[in-house]
């Protein structure tokens, strides 16, 4: 299984040269195995994705939620404009409106010149909740997680490895931080003993108290969450768009000293590829 990181920023993309090493595009990750690819989120990083279509001509895009930084690249994803390509788009269910109606608020004038219904690809929309489904060689689990608005995280299991993707998540929301009982920890089922977890690390510990309830995690809470779930490897993502490369380097050094006996971790970088399962 190969995991590729194409977008690392939260909220808005950045073109600041001081953030070029970690990347400026918003959330997008791909998972590949046996010629099949899953695209996790459709932020601006999706522009870098070139799916191996093979004989099936099928593309699967799994959205965690519909905040703009996770869908703003969809209208610029070329396969959506190819009539011979079958595109399956998965996103969390909500009782207030259909997925088609919610996506159409962005993919329509005045925000975008092409209507969702006019895309020439063979588009199929899937509304999911606490679900399990198969796509090619992958078994996919989705679970609602704590974030503002209907939001899911994903666990992807391949032949010999598993990874979880929870880029927008606030597992420590409450009076006393993370409750050390798995049945009360948001996202625990997804992260439990995975080989790789990509997780929200938007805030520092100092920033988090003033932003509590905004739906994001501090880096320290993400590490604590990963330890409780026995994650083998952690990548912190959804970087604040104002955070420079040098500042991220400094924060990594501080965290490495504080958690030096914990699991291996790194900060997400655009272009990073990770091979799992041999």
C-alpha positions, 0 to 999 in steps of 0.5 A: 500500500502506498500513501501519498500526501498532496495537500497539508494545509487547513483553512486556506492554501498558501503560496508563501515561499516560507512554507514551501517545504511542508507545502501550501495546498489544502487537504488531499491524500491518495492510497494506492494498491494493485493499480487501484487508488482512493483519493481522500479529500478534494482540497487544492492538492487534488490538482496533483493527483493522476489516477491509474485508471486501468481498464475500469475507468473508475475514480473514488473520492472520499470526502471527510466533510464539505468545508471549503478547504476539503472540496475547493479542488474538485472543480479543477480535477480534470477527470470530472470533465471526462465523459468516459470516466466513472467517478464515485464521490463519498461523503457524510450523510446529514438529514438536513439536505442531500449530498447533491444539494450541498455540493451544488452550493459550491459547484454552481454560479456564482462560486463556480461556472459549471453546475454539478449536474452538467459535469460530463463524467459518470458521477455517482454520489454516496452518502455514508455514516458509520459505514463499511464498504469495499472499493477494489482491494480496499476495505473502508470504514467510516465513522463520524468524528468530532468536528463542526458539521457532519464529518467522518474519518476513514480507515483503509485496510489493504492486503497487508496494511492499514491506515487511518485519515482523520484530518479534522478532529477534536478528540479532547473536547470536554472539561478535562481533555481526552477521556482514557476510555476507548468507548468514549474517544471520538475516532478511536475505532478508526485509529486502533492499531493502524500502521499509519495515522494521518491526524489533525495537528492544527494547534499548539498546546498554547493556542488550543484553549482559545480555540476549543470547540472549533473542531481541531486538535492540538499536536499534543492531544493528537500524540496522546490520542495516537498513543491510546490507540496504539498507532504504529506511526503518526503524521500530523497534518492540517497545518495552520496556513500561517505556520512557516516551515521554520516554525514547524521545524521548531515545533517538531523539535519541541514535541520530539523531546517531550514525547521521545519515548512515544510512537514515531511521528512526523509533520506532513509534507507535500510530495511525501510517499509512504509504503506500508505492508512491505 
